[in-house]
Amino acid sequence: MKNFIEELRWRGMLHDVMPGTEELLLKEMVTAYVGFDPTADSLHIGHLVSIMMLRHLQLCGHKPLAVLGGATGMIGDPSMKSAERNLLDEETLRKNQEGVQKQLYKFLDFASPAPNVAEVLNNYDWTKDYTFLSFARDIGKHITVNYMMSKDSVRKRISGEEREGMSFTEFTYQLLQGYDFLYLYETRNCRLQMGGSDQWGNVTTGTELIRRKLGGEAFALTCPLITKADGGKFGKTESGNVWLDPQRTSPYAFYQFWLNVGDEDAVRYIKIFTLLGRDEIEELVAAHAAAPHLRELQKRLAREITCMVHSEADYQAAVEASQILFGNATSDALQKLDEQTFLEVFDGVPVFDIDRTALPLNIVELLAVAAPVFPSKGECRKMIQGGGVSLNKGKAGSVELQVTEERLINGKYLLVQKGKKNYFIIRAK
């Protein structure tokens, strides 16, 4: 059995760990869980840290449980939040749960006959029939208000450090999460809960509840919250979160996010977000340090994660899309792009709109009159004759060229390249 704690430690994925946890994990197969509140219908890359913890846990011979917060998601975790979260209705929560569960199946082994096969559970199943009075007597009796108020997530909101304060609804969150651990301890022999470092207070409430109510011993560990080297929030871009759902964040944009991380971040991220071994990572880091301008570390990071979250085919398509802008891609590669990826590749490029009924149109008329890429017909003719104009990555060899609707990418766009670096999009409406 591999040492799970040591695996997390060298990867920089260990923040807090309760005494005795490592000894337990080395002694026997341990069932452990991580909770995922379905606040959206997709996980984002911030959740990947917890997913990788579960994956390493399973690879080290232990049993992972992924617990969907069908119940806790109705309330909202106050950890790291300065204001009350908007409550979601049941229909939205159900849709979110289905999306999250579908994604989790990509990362863990749920089909193995082995005893450490992964499972997805939903805390709504064991919470929905619990009456308020029963919960207050059975659970609330064992955890004091003093204990709950000592937690950072509660103390900061109540002490006046945050103006909004905290509702009783959110105040009960740690009791509900503690009950999850108690329930799983009793029904699944779950001895360990894991999460981000902001969850330490909630997690230890569970271990305390198990101790006080059952006299049992349970354990906890957390991983650090991932940040960027400049202190910025990890996983955020100008357009928002980087999601695992390809409809929310395309494989191309996903690939580009990892490809563009800084050198210092790449060294940390390749340990956290891939399954590459220690020796191979050390070799990659050493090679990168010798030639950082080649960005081989970022390329390998982007490849590993894009293939894991999406597929090898999506990774190859993302690489080809990148080469369209930065390399010598063919018109065939351009035509294969879906509309979303096409627009992402050429984000920020000037766009001219034309009436599609104007097509077919002579290329000079198109580029100097209908869509003024050139200031004059004369300049346009001169550059075409000199081989400096491309249409959809193919040279516009003649000033007599007729541009037809058949040339439109996705039935809508023409890509014009003026010289080596100047791109323009013509959109037919």
PyMOL commands that set and color helices and strands:
alter all, ss='L'
color gray80, all
select helices_A, chain A and resi 4-10+21-27+48-59+72-74+90-104+124-127+132-138+140-142+145-149+152-158+168-171+173-188+197-214+251-259+263-272+278-290+292-294+296-309+312-326+331-335+339-345+356-358+363-370+377-385+405-407
alter helices_A, ss='H'
color red, helices_A
select strands_A, chain A and resi 16-17+31-36+63-68+119-122+190-196+219-223+236-237+240-241+351-354+361-362+389-391+394-395+402-403+413-418+422-428
alter strands_A, ss='S'
color yellow, strands_A
deselect
rebuild
show_as cartoon
